[in-house]
């Protein structure tokens, strides 16, 4: 991953979660959010992902239409 702010610097992450965590915490370090905001956003994101996966991957019953 590269950055517009730090040209020529490349970042490497072992997982998507590691990259997402660093991006999230950068908002706290910049003073934009509090850590409680970051934690609440993470919970909300997980719940949304679980809902989407649980509902979009279900077999459609055409008889209900």
C-alpha positions in Angstrom: 0.0 0.0 0.0 1.3 3.5 -0.8 0.3 6.9 0.6 -0.3 10.3 -1.0 1.0 11.9 2.1 4.3 9.9 2.2 5.3 9.4 -1.4 7.8 6.6 -2.0 6.9 4.9 1.3 5.3 1.5 1.0 3.3 -0.2 3.8 2.8 -3.9 4.1 0.1 -5.6 6.1 -0.2 -9.3 7.0 -4.0 -9.1 6.7 -6.9 -6.9 5.6 -7.8 -6.7 9.3 -4.4 -5.3 10.2 -4.7 -2.6 7.5 -8.3 -1.7 8.6 -7.2 -1.5 12.2 -4.3 0.9 11.4 -6.6 3.0 9.2 -9.1 3.2 12.0 -6.6 4.0 14.7 -5.1 6.7 12.5 -8.3 8.7 13.0 -7.9 8.4 16.7 -4.2 9.5 16.6 -5.1 12.4 14.4 -7.6 13.6 17.0 -10.6 13.2 14.6 -12.3 10.5 16.7 -12.1 9.0 20.2 -11.2 5.4 20.6 -14.8 4.7 21.7 -15.9 6.0 18.3 -13.5 3.6 16.6 -14.7 0.7 18.7 -18.4 1.4 18.0 -17.7 1.7 14.3 -15.9 -1.6 14.3 -18.9 -3.3 16.0 -21.4 -1.7 13.6 -19.3 -2.7 10.6 -19.1 -6.3 11.8 -22.9 -6.5 12.4 -23.6 -5.0 9.0 -21.3 -7.5 7.3 -22.9 -10.4 9.2 -26.4 -9.2 8.1 -25.4 -8.8 4.5 -23.7 -12.2 4.3 -26.5 -13.8 6.2 -29.2 -12.3 4.0 -27.7 -12.0 0.5 -26.4 -15.6 0.4 -29.7 -17.3 1.3 -31.6 -19.2 -1.4 -34.5 -17.3 -2.8 -37.9 -18.9 -2.4 -39.8 -17.8 -5.6 -43.1 -19.1 -4.2 -43.1 -16.2 -1.7 -43.2 -13.5 -4.4 
